[in-house]
């Protein structure tokens, strides 16, 4: 398949820069094989049955975007340059992989100062990715990062406004637990405590897994033949308990519904066969596109994705490419809000009927 097969025109006005308030007041497009229903996220419980299981990604977004200065002496006197750093992932040696802008203004060995107590030294650069060594580690590093770091908003939001204090709550799920992501599992941002209680009252069950979403989730596909695209790797874990819960739900006839493409990618990576999963830990670069055979996913809650993106390819694998383009045409015509802070969709690929 060609990259152009996954293109569509999106009006810029539909790109959301702030979330709905309250979270569950966002709009919800419910799509089956033929029908489309316009609803709200608060209506989710009516689309599920007792014994269905939602799989939630409990990764926690770190305030990974840092702004600092580099000082350099010259014949004309001290020279200062502003440096932006986006942390990607920690290494085993305590160093961090990071993106730096502008990279040309920093040389290996030079120091970037972010605050009175937080500095980083550029160790090396490989393929445009920097390796940084910070002067703080452990809890002291975490505390300093919390003080001076900003939430790493996606490029299509950051280009329109700077991250602020509101994003530290808005760009975090209510069940976030394990720090390590530099992008949010955005379908999960629609859930709040009242909605979770309504789902529980309906008899819907929950399982938590962890996939640390990386900045590579925003990287564009650069190959015209999509099969040649190489996915970024992300670290994830399915615990013993999570595997037992999912297997028991399937054995009892319940549906497995990941909330977000990150949870879906992790489930399909850890699946051991149709309807079966085992405890799993490691990095996954699974690329789900049309032709993929889903082993565990019965439905998916997700936001609306970028044109020509791997995430649009993923939902096309679940629903069919032409069907997804029809769904997106409906969403655009009905003025749904797109991307990370936008509205949500519930995709039901089988011959599903509304339970009520």
C-alpha positions in Angstrom: 0.0 0.0 0.0 1.1 3.6 -0.7 1.4 6.4 1.8 -1.1 8.4 -0.3 -3.7 5.8 0.4 -3.9 7.2 3.9 -4.2 10.8 3.1 -7.2 13.2 3.7 -7.8 16.9 4.0 -8.2 18.2 7.5 -9.3 21.8 8.2 -6.8 23.4 10.5 -9.7 24.8 12.7 -10.5 21.2 13.8 -7.1 20.7 15.5 -7.8 20.9 19.2 -5.3 22.9 21.4 -7.2 22.4 24.7 -9.2 19.5 26.0 -12.9 19.4 26.7 -14.0 20.2 30.2 -15.0 18.0 32.0 -13.0 15.3 30.2 -16.0 13.0 29.6 -18.0 15.8 27.9 -15.9 15.3 24.7 -17.8 14.0 21.7 -17.7 10.3 20.8 -18.1 8.9 17.4 -19.3 5.2 17.6 -18.6 3.3 14.3 -19.5 -0.2 13.4 -19.1 -1.9 10.0 -21.9 0.3 8.5 -23.5 2.5 11.1 -22.1 5.7 12.7 -23.6 7.2 15.9 -22.7 10.6 17.3 -22.6 10.5 21.1 -20.5 11.8 24.0 -17.8 10.0 26.0 -20.1 10.1 29.0 -22.3 7.7 27.0 -19.6 5.0 26.9 -21.2 2.6 29.5 -24.2 2.1 27.2 -22.0 0.6 24.5 -20.5 -2.1 26.8 -21.7 -5.3 28.4 -21.0 -6.6 31.9 -17.8 -8.6 31.7 -16.3 -6.5 28.9 -12.7 -5.5 29.8 -11.1 -2.1 29.1 -7.3 -2.2 28.9 -5.7 1.0 30.2 -2.2 2.2 29.7 -0.9 3.4 33.1 2.2 5.1 31.8 2.9 8.6 33.3 4.1 11.5 31.1 7.2 13.2 32.4 7.7 16.9 31.9 10.3 16.1 29.3 10.7 19.5 27.6 13.4 21.7 29.1 14.6 25.2 28.1 18.1 26.3 29.1 21.1 28.3 28.0 24.6 27.4 26.8 27.4 29.8 27.7 30.6 30.0 25.6 33.6 32.3 25.9 34.8 34.0 22.7 37.3 36.7 21.7 34.4 39.2 21.9 33.3 38.0 25.3 30.7 35.6 26.7 28.2 34.2 24.2 24.9 32.8 25.3 22.5 30.6 23.2 19.0 29.4 24.1 18.7 25.6 23.9 15.5 23.4 23.9 15.8 19.8 25.1 13.2 17.1 24.7 14.1 14.0 26.7 13.4 10.7 24.9 14.5 7.8 27.2 17.0 7.0 29.9 19.9 4.8 29.2 21.3 2.0 31.5 24.2 4.3 32.4 22.0 7.0 33.7 22.5 9.2 30.6 19.4 10.4 28.6 18.7 10.3 24.9 17.3 13.6 23.8 16.4 15.9 20.9 18.1 19.3 21.0 17.1 22.5 19.2 19.2 24.0 17.7 21.7 21.1 17.8 24.3 23.1 15.8 24.7 25.5 18.8 26.0 22.8 21.1 29.2 20.8 21.0 30.1 17.6 22.9 31.4 18.5 26.4 29.4 21.8 26.6 27.0 22.4 29.5 23.3 23.5 29.2 22.0 25.2 32.4 18.2 24.8 33.0 18.0 26.1 36.6 20.3 26.9 39.6 20.5 23.2 40.4 19.9 21.4 37.1 22.5 21.1 34.3 23.3 18.7 31.5 26.5 18.0 29.5 26.4 16.9 25.9 28.2 13.6 25.7 27.7 12.7 22.1 25.4 12.9 19.1 24.3 9.9 17.0 21.9 10.2 14.0 20.6 13.5 15.3 19.9 12.2 18.8 21.9 13.6 21.6 23.2 11.8 24.7 23.1 13.9 27.8 24.6 13.5 31.3 22.8 15.4 34.0 24.3 16.6 37.3 21.5 15.1 39.3 20.1 11.6 39.5 17.3 9.7 41.2 14.8 11.5 43.3 16.8 14.8 43.1 16.6 14.7 39.3 12.9 13.9 39.3 12.2 16.8 41.7 14.2 19.2 39.6 12.5 18.0 36.4 9.1 18.5 38.0 10.0 22.1 38.8 11.5 23.3 35.5 10.2 20.8 32.9 7.2 21.4 30.7 4.8 18.8 29.2 6.0 17.7 25.8 3.0 18.7 23.8 2.7 17.3 20.3 4.2 19.5 17.5 0.7 20.4 16.1 -0.2 22.0 19.5 3.2 23.3 20.4 3.3 25.2 17.1 0.1 27.1 18.2 0.8 27.8 21.9 3.4 27.0 24.6 2.8 24.4 27.2 1.6 25.8 30.5 0.6 24.7 34.0 -2.8 23.5 32.9 -1.1 20.9 30.6 0.6 19.2 33.6 -2.9 18.0 34.5 -4.6 18.0 31.2 -1.9 15.9 29.4 -2.0 13.2 32.0 -4.4 10.4 32.5 -6.2 10.1 35.9 -4.7 6.7 36.4 -1.1 7.6 35.4 1.3 5.7 37.6 4.6 4.6 36.0 6.7 7.5 34.8 8.5 7.2 31.5 6.3 8.5 28.6 7.1 11.6 26.6 3.7 11.6 25.0 0.3 10.8 26.5 -1.9 7.8 25.6 -4.5 10.4 24.5 -7.7 8.3 24.2 -7.3 7.9 28.0 -7.5 11.6 28.6 -11.2 11.5 28.2 -11.8 9.5 31.4 -12.5 11.0 34.8 -13.6 9.5 38.1 -17.4 9.7 37.5 -17.1 8.0 34.1 -14.9 5.2 35.6 -17.5 4.7 38.3 -20.3 4.5 35.7 -18.4 1.9 33.8 -17.8 -0.1 36.9 -21.5 0.1 37.8 -22.2 -1.3 34.4 -20.1 -4.3 35.1 -17.1 -3.3 32.9 -13.8 -4.5 34.2 -10.4 -2.8 34.0 -6.8 -4.1 33.4 -3.7 -1.9 33.5 -0.7 -2.4 31.3 2.3 -0.1 30.7 3.7 1.2 27.4 6.0 4.2 27.6 5.0 6.3 24.6 8.0 7.8 22.9 8.4 10.9 20.8 8.7 8.7 17.7 4.9 8.4 17.8 4.9 11.8 16.0 7.5 11.0 13.4 6.2 11.1 9.9 6.2 8.2 7.5 8.8 9.0 4.8 8.6 6.0 2.6 6.0 5.9 -0.2 5.7 2.1 0.2 4.4 1.9 3.8 5.8 -1.7 4.3 9.2 -0.1 4.2 8.6 2.1 7.2 10.5 1.3 10.4 8.6 1.9 13.6 10.2 3.4 16.7 10.6 1.0 19.6 8.8 1.6 22.9 9.1 -0.2 26.3 6.2 -2.0 27.7 5.0 -4.5 30.2 2.1 -6.9 30.7 2.1 -8.1 34.3 1.2 -11.6 35.4 -2.0 -10.2 36.8 -2.9 -8.4 33.6 -2.4 -11.6 31.5 -4.6 -13.6 33.9 -7.4 -11.0 33.8 -7.4 -10.8 30.0 -7.3 -14.5 29.5 -10.1 -15.1 32.0 -12.3 -12.4 30.3 -11.8 -14.0 26.9 -12.5 -17.5 28.3 -15.8 -16.2 29.8 -16.8 -14.6 26.5 -16.1 -11.0 27.4 -14.7 -8.5 24.9 -11.1 -7.0 25.2 -11.2 -3.3 24.4 -7.9 -1.4 24.6 -8.2 2.3 25.3 -5.8 3.8 22.8 -3.5 2.6 20.1 -0.7 2.2 22.6 -2.5 -0.3 24.7 -3.6 -2.1 21.5 0.0 -2.3 20.2 1.2 -3.8 23.5 -1.6 -6.4 23.6 -0.9 -7.5 20.0 2.8 -7.7 20.8 2.3 -9.9 23.9 -0.4 -12.1 22.4 0.6 -15.8 22.1 -2.2 -16.9 19.9 -5.9 -16.1 19.1 -7.5 -14.9 22.4 -4.4 -15.6 24.5 -1.8 -13.5 26.1 1.2 -14.2 28.4 3.1 -11.9 30.8 5.5 -9.8 28.7 8.2 -7.2 29.2 10.5 -5.5 26.6 10.6 -3.2 23.6 8.1 -3.4 20.8 8.3 -1.9 17.3 5.2 -3.7 16.0 3.8 -2.0 12.9 0.0 -2.7 12.6 -1.3 -1.9 9.1 -4.0 -3.4 6.8 -3.5 -7.1 6.6 -2.7 -7.5 10.3 -4.5 -10.4 12.0 -5.7 -9.2 15.4 -5.3 -11.7 18.1 -6.8 -10.0 21.2 -8.5 -6.8 20.1 -12.3 -6.8 19.9 -12.9 -3.1 19.7 -10.9 0.1 20.2 -11.4 3.5 21.8 -9.1 6.1 20.2 -8.8 9.7 19.1 -8.7 11.0 15.5 -5.3 10.7 13.9 -3.0 12.5 11.6 -3.2 12.0 7.8 -0.6 9.7 6.4 0.3 8.4 9.9 1.0 4.9 11.2 -1.9 5.4 13.6 -4.3 5.9 10.8 -2.9 2.7 9.2 -3.5 0.9 12.5 -7.2 1.8 12.7 -7.5 1.0 9.0 -6.2 -2.4 9.8 -9.0 -2.8 12.3 -11.9 -1.3 10.4 -10.8 -1.3 6.7 -9.1 1.6 4.9 -12.2 2.7 3.0 -14.4 2.4 6.0 -12.0 4.6 8.1 -11.8 7.2 5.4 -15.6 7.3 5.5 -15.6 7.6 9.3 -13.1 10.5 9.1 -15.2 12.2 6.4 -18.2 12.0 8.7 -16.1 13.4 11.6 -14.9 16.3 9.6 -18.4 17.1 8.3 -19.7 17.0 11.9 -16.8 19.2 13.2 -15.3 16.7 15.5 -12.0 17.9 17.1 -8.9 16.1 16.1 -5.6 14.8 17.6 -4.3 14.6 21.2 -6.8 17.1 22.8 -9.6 16.3 20.5 -12.7 14.1 20.5 -12.8 10.3 20.6 -14.1 7.4 18.6 -15.2 3.9 19.6 -14.5 1.5 16.7 -16.5 -1.8 16.6 -15.2 -3.9 13.8 -17.6 -6.9 14.2 -21.3 -7.1 13.6 -21.9 -5.3 16.9 -25.2 -4.1 18.3 -25.7 -1.5 21.0 -26.3 -3.5 24.3 -29.3 -1.3 25.3 
